[in-house]
């Protein structure tokens, strides 16, 4: 893979394959992701029901991850990712069929959790194992920029397909890209490393006082539920056209993705937590600014501010995340992080449901997202290693 003279080293083969696979998969998923809550909304589900759907999904995910990790540790990362793709296809197919079979609404939430438990555990463990010590920030930033370069037009393409052909072809295209993403991973045989994953030890890590700050810091990701579930519907209520929603999202992504390169370089420096505190403050402030949105131009300006800070924040956080585990127990910390992250999202989703039940005003959910973002202040530079 040509590396734009950004990286100071060559990627390991395993990471190179993961990069190519991720770019292909995310191109398809970016074309669809912002439209899924809008799709539910158009089917007649209320915003409260959609938020509750995300809560149910993350409950499933938090329960499944510790169990799935045992399978991932036995069969390897690339096979686990390969298993996740058919599950992703089942999830998308079940979403398409909800219009005909409404009972599939929560069935889809379960299959998405099942898919993600294989994909994200394997993906993060693969990245943590094969990324280079001392250069993880560069490698995180480089991947996010590659995704930005290829996926920046995806929402606009998704909006065009929706406006012309409807949801079914867009779901089909996403499934096609998902299966295509397996090709780079299957070209060469995976170097099998069986991890010593201990189900009981995972709970010890979760209950450890040493990792209390990481529990709180990762719960800050709960704000992402509002970005996933509420924000797309809010945009649609202002813009009210699939093509315009897609084009607007593409324009915002184009404005923001290049700054991730700089963030990646900075994330190799000491004191990543300073960068996290500065950028999470910016993310929280941009959530508060969203209460002043009233047309497409204010959406563009304020969402650009949000995504600049959000994309920049993700790089040092992910760098710290990949630096935490070591040795042959990488999965234990990955599962810990995914479960804690899910708990934060469950709490925010239920709080969001409560706010909408009593007020029916989306603005209050933006304030909730801003407050939860500040939980990222609890990141520490170093913790006792999981080994």
Buried (B, 14 or more C-beta within 10 A) or exposed (E): BEBEEBBEEEBBEBBBBBBBBBBBBBBBBBBBBBBBBBBBBBBEBEBBBBBBBBBBBBBBBBBBBBEBBBBBBEBBBBBBBBBBBBBBBBBBBBBBBBBEEEEBBBBBBBBBBBBBBBBBBBBBBBBBBBBBEEBBBBBBBBBBBBBBBBBBBBBBBBBBBBBEEEBEEBBBBBBEBBBBBBEBBBEEEBEEEEBEBBEEEBBEBBEBEEBEBBBBBBBBBBBBBBBBBBBBBBBBEBBEBBBBBBBBBBBBBBBBBEBBBEBBBBBBEEEBBEBBBEBBBBBBBBBBBBBEBEEBEBBBBBBBBBBBBBBBBBBBBBBBBBBBBBEBBBBBBBBBBBBBBBBBBBBBBBBBBBBBEEEEEBEBBBBBBBBBBBBBBBBBEEBEEBE
